[in-house]
Amino acid sequence: MGALFAHGIIPGSRLLIETGDVVFIFITSLIVADIIMLILGFLMIKVSVNILKIPSYYLGPIIMLLCVIGSYSSRNSMFDVAVMAGGGIIAFLGSKAGLDSGPLALGIVLGAIMEEALGVSLIMSQAAGSIFSFFFLRPLCILFIILSILSSLTPIILPRIRKNK
């Protein structure tokens, strides 16, 4: 998005109408990149299998080093490294307790984005007049609420359905 803004192109609903040629260049380049990656994937598969043969006592420190470098380089902050280490410790303890670490990683990665989106949504809801109607009474919101409830009840309902068959 930064590159688009730098060239005076505003992303949004009118992107195809105003700068369709640029969008189609993006789409074409993505298709070409996918084809190249497919070819490289087929060519590199035999070489890549050798990574599985590397002992974990070599891979562990390398992965840890890359994680520290990646978390520090995102914002040049040791706080990010501390969050990474804390998240790793919590994920490790959670895995020992039988919990999945996926939601933790998703929360860390998407937390800032969701917080910003919530702030924008709250400002929009105040402009619309009612926070309740803005978040709970629009058709798309109702659909997502229903889907969330159904997905939460699935672990309870599915065993009963399988038991009755």
N, C-alpha and C positions, 0 to 999 in steps of 0.2 A: 504494500500500500504506500509505503514511503516513496518508492520509485515512481509510482503513478502520480502522487502529489508533486514530486520534484519536476515532472514533465507537464504539469498543469492539467492532469486528468483526474477528475473527481470520481472515485468509486461510488457506486450506488445504483439505484434502480434505472437511471438513465444512461448507464455506461454503454450498453449495446447500441442505443439510439444515437448518442453523440459521438462515440469513438468505437464503432463496431469493427473497424479494420484492425485496431490495436488488440481488441478482445480475440479476434480470430487468429491473429498472430500468436497470442498467448496459447490458445487452444492447440494450434498447429505445432507450436514448439513443445507443448506437453506431450502430444502424441508421438512426435519424433523422439523425445527423450525417453518415453516409455518403450518404444521399439528398440532403441539403443541399449537401454537397461535390460531388456529381455534377452537380447543377443549376448551382452556381457555376462548376464546371469548364467546362461547356458555354457558359455566358454569358461567361466570361473568356478563352476560347481565342483569340479574335481579338486581344484586347488583349495577351495573353501572348506572342503571336508576335512582337510588336514588340521584345521583349527580345532576340531573336536578331539584331536589326538594330543593336544597340549595339556599337560597335567594342570590340575586346578591350583596347585600351589604356585605356579607361575602366572596363571591367568588372574587370580585373585588380586595380587598387588597391582598388576597393570590396570585392571578395571577400576580399582580404588583410586589410583592416580589419575586416570582419565575422568572419573567422577568429580574429584576435587578440582581439577583444572577446569572442567566444564562448568561447575557451579560457581567457581570464582570468576571465570571470564564472562559470565552472563551480565554482571553488574559491577565487577571489580570490587566485591565486598566479601569480607570474611564472614559476615552474618549469613550469607547464602551458603557458605561452606558449613557453618554451624547448623543451619536448617537441614542441609543434606545429611550431615552426620546424625542429627537428632532423628530425622525421618528414617534413616537406615537402622538405627537402634530400635526405634519403635516398631518398624516393619519386622526386624529380626525377632523381637520379643513376641510380636503378634503372630508370626509364623510358628513359633514354639507353642503358642496357645491355640493354634489351629485357625487363625484368622487370615484372610486374604490381604495382601499388601497392595493390590490394585487400586482400591478406593483411596488409600493414603496417597499414592503417587498421583492419581488423578486430581485429588484435592490440592496438592502442592503445586501442580502444574497449572491448573485452571483457576485456582483460588483468586488470584489478582484480577484475572479477566472477568470472573463472575462478580467480584466486588465492584468493579467499575461499571459493569452492566446493570447491577442492582441500583447503584447511585443514579445512573441515567434514567432507569425505569421509575425510581421514586420521584425524580424531578418531573418526568412526563405525567405521572399519576397525579401529582399536585396540580399540574396545569389542566388536567382533564377534570379535576373536581373531587374525585373520590378514589382513594387508594384501593378500597375493597372492590369497587366495580372495575377498576383498571386491571387488577390482578386476578380476580376470581369470576367475573361475569362475562368476559369476552369469550366467543366460541372456541378459539384456539387454546385459551387458558383452561377452559372447561375440559377440552379434549385431553390436554396434558395431565390435568388433575385425575381424570378417570383412568388414563393409562398408567399413571404412577400408582394409583390405588390397586389396579389390577396386577401390576407387576410385583407389588408388595405382597399381595395375597396369593400369588402363584405357588410359592412353596407350601402353602397350607392347602390349597385347592387341588393341585396336581396329585398328591398321594391319595387323596380321597377318591378322585376320579379313577385312578389306576386300580384302587382297591375294589371299587364297585364293578369293574369289568370282568 
